[in-house]
Amino acid sequence: MITLYTWSTPNGRKVSIALEELALPYEVRPVDITSGEQHKPDFLKLNPNNKIPVIVDPDGPDGKPITVIESGAILIYLAGKTGKLLPTDLRARLEAIQWLMFQMGSVGPMLGQAHHFLRFAPELIPYALERYSKEALRIYGVLNARLENREWLAGGEYSIADIATFPWIARHDWQGIDLKRFPQVKRWFEAIGARPAVQRGMAVPQ
């Protein structure tokens, strides 16, 4: 059984959603990042970068246990392990990986900064508020254009690219974003949010 070390963040929920969609058995080990548990020696042995999520799979690709860090790498690993959630056609597969990288390189980092400066910074910094609010709007615009006349982000099918992006869009209110301004994103977001596996994954850890 896979062990998932996680917390209630968008990056953590990417992996719990994927595990639910793939119907893989797993156990949850909450890592309370609000109290600094990610800095404890036992966790640092798993991920020296002190970040969740982490998975430990006792049945790795060579039949031996494997530890995987970084949410995008975990999603690729789980898709490879099961042969699901990532297209087999090489062109479609590359397309899905590209949009997964867009999430990893733009959606997560920039919207994460918007979260920080809009909600958690000890003081309001006008330059930061303007910078990350504008970047959030730009990213939503990119996603909206991408989803024009397209059901899913990539490869013609629901994939780890959609799973990776959804939990960040679930916090659109934290980013000061009204989804009505981005109708294609809103349609996509509601379709994914209606999936039972997504609903279960978003509730992890309880």
C-alpha positions in Angstrom: 0.0 0.0 0.0 1.3 3.5 -0.9 1.9 5.9 1.9 1.1 9.5 1.2 2.6 12.2 3.3 0.5 15.3 2.7 -1.3 18.3 4.0 -4.4 20.3 2.9 -2.7 22.3 0.2 -3.1 22.4 -3.6 0.1 20.4 -4.1 -0.9 17.8 -1.6 -4.4 17.4 -3.1 -3.0 16.8 -6.6 -1.7 13.5 -5.4 -4.7 12.4 -3.3 -7.0 13.2 -6.3 -4.8 11.0 -8.6 -4.7 8.2 -6.1 -8.5 8.3 -5.8 -9.0 8.5 -9.6 -6.6 5.5 -10.0 -8.3 3.6 -7.2 -4.9 2.8 -5.7 -4.9 1.7 -2.1 -3.1 4.2 0.1 -2.7 5.4 3.6 -2.4 9.0 4.7 0.3 10.4 7.0 -0.6 14.1 7.7 2.3 16.4 7.9 1.2 19.6 9.6 3.2 22.2 7.8 1.6 24.9 10.0 3.4 23.6 13.0 6.7 22.8 11.3 6.4 19.0 11.1 8.0 19.2 7.6 11.3 20.2 9.3 11.5 17.2 11.6 14.4 14.7 11.0 12.1 11.8 10.1 10.4 13.7 7.4 13.7 15.2 6.1 14.9 11.7 5.5 12.1 11.4 3.0 12.4 14.8 1.4 15.4 17.0 2.3 13.6 19.9 0.7 11.0 19.7 3.5 8.0 19.9 1.2 4.9 17.8 0.9 3.7 15.7 -0.8 5.8 12.6 -0.7 4.8 9.1 -1.5 6.5 5.8 -0.5 5.5 2.9 -2.7 6.6 -0.5 -1.4 6.1 -1.9 -4.9 8.4 0.3 -7.0 9.2 -0.3 -10.7 11.8 -2.8 -9.9 9.7 -4.5 -7.2 11.6 -2.6 -4.5 10.3 0.3 -2.3 10.6 3.7 -3.8 10.2 7.2 -2.4 9.0 9.9 -4.8 9.0 13.7 -4.0 7.7 16.7 -6.0 4.0 16.6 -6.9 4.5 16.6 -10.7 7.0 13.8 -10.5 4.6 11.8 -8.3 1.8 12.3 -10.8 4.0 11.1 -13.7 5.1 8.1 -11.6 1.5 7.1 -10.7 0.4 7.5 -14.3 3.3 5.3 -15.4 2.6 2.7 -12.8 -1.0 2.3 -13.8 -1.0 3.2 -17.5 -3.8 5.7 -16.8 -4.2 9.5 -16.8 -1.5 10.1 -19.3 -2.1 9.5 -23.1 -0.2 6.6 -24.7 0.1 8.4 -28.1 3.4 10.2 -27.9 2.2 13.5 -29.3 -0.7 13.6 -26.9 1.5 12.5 -24.1 3.9 15.3 -24.7 1.1 17.8 -24.8 -0.2 16.6 -21.4 3.3 16.8 -19.9 3.7 20.3 -21.3 0.6 21.5 -19.5 1.7 19.7 -16.4 4.9 21.7 -16.6 2.9 24.9 -17.1 1.2 24.1 -13.8 4.4 23.4 -12.1 6.3 26.4 -13.5 3.5 29.1 -13.6 0.2 28.2 -12.1 1.5 26.9 -8.8 4.4 29.3 -8.1 2.6 32.5 -9.2 -0.8 31.7 -7.7 1.0 30.6 -4.5 2.6 34.1 -4.4 -0.8 35.6 -4.8 -2.0 33.6 -1.9 0.8 34.8 0.3 0.7 38.5 -0.5 -3.1 38.7 -0.6 -3.9 36.6 2.5 -0.9 35.9 4.7 1.8 38.6 4.4 2.2 40.5 7.6 1.9 43.8 5.7 0.3 44.8 2.5 2.9 45.6 -0.2 1.3 47.4 -3.1 4.0 46.3 -5.6 3.6 42.7 -4.7 -0.2 42.8 -4.7 -0.2 44.4 -8.1 2.4 42.1 -9.6 0.8 38.8 -8.5 -2.8 39.9 -9.0 -1.9 40.8 -12.6 0.0 37.5 -13.0 -3.0 35.5 -11.7 -5.2 37.2 -14.3 -2.7 36.4 -17.0 -2.5 32.8 -16.0 -6.3 32.5 -16.0 -6.4 34.1 -19.4 -3.9 31.5 -20.7 -6.0 28.6 -19.3 -9.2 30.1 -20.6 -7.8 30.4 -24.1 -6.4 26.9 -23.9 -9.8 25.5 -23.0 -11.7 27.2 -25.8 -13.3 24.4 -27.8 -11.5 21.9 -25.7 -12.9 19.7 -22.9 -9.6 19.1 -21.1 -6.2 20.8 -21.0 -4.3 18.4 -23.1 -4.2 15.2 -25.1 -7.9 15.1 -25.8 -8.6 13.4 -22.5 -8.7 13.9 -18.7 -5.1 13.6 -17.5 -2.6 14.5 -14.8 -2.4 18.0 -16.3 -6.0 18.6 -15.3 -5.5 17.0 -11.9 -2.4 19.1 -11.2 -4.2 22.4 -12.1 -7.6 21.9 -10.5 -6.6 22.3 -6.8 -5.0 25.7 -7.5 -8.1 26.9 -9.3 -10.2 25.7 -6.4 -8.6 28.6 -4.5 -9.6 31.2 -7.0 -11.2 33.3 -4.3 -7.8 33.5 -2.5 -6.4 34.9 -5.7 -9.1 37.5 -6.1 -10.4 35.9 -9.2 -14.0 35.8 -10.3 -14.4 32.7 -12.5 -17.3 34.3 -14.4 -14.6 36.3 -16.1 -13.2 33.1 -17.5 -16.1 31.0 -18.7 -14.0 28.2 -20.2 -12.1 27.8 -17.0 -15.4 27.8 -15.0 -16.9 25.1 -17.2 -13.8 23.0 -16.9 -13.5 23.6 -13.1 -17.1 22.6 -12.5 -16.8 19.4 -14.6 -13.8 18.2 -12.7 -15.2 19.3 -9.3 -18.3 17.0 -10.0 -16.1 13.9 -10.2 -16.5 11.7 -7.1 -12.8 10.8 -7.0 -11.9 14.5 -7.0 -14.3 15.3 -4.2 -12.7 12.5 -2.1 -9.2 13.6 -3.0 -9.9 17.2 -2.0 -11.0 16.0 1.4 -7.5 14.5 2.2 -6.3 14.8 4.8 -9.4 14.8 6.9 
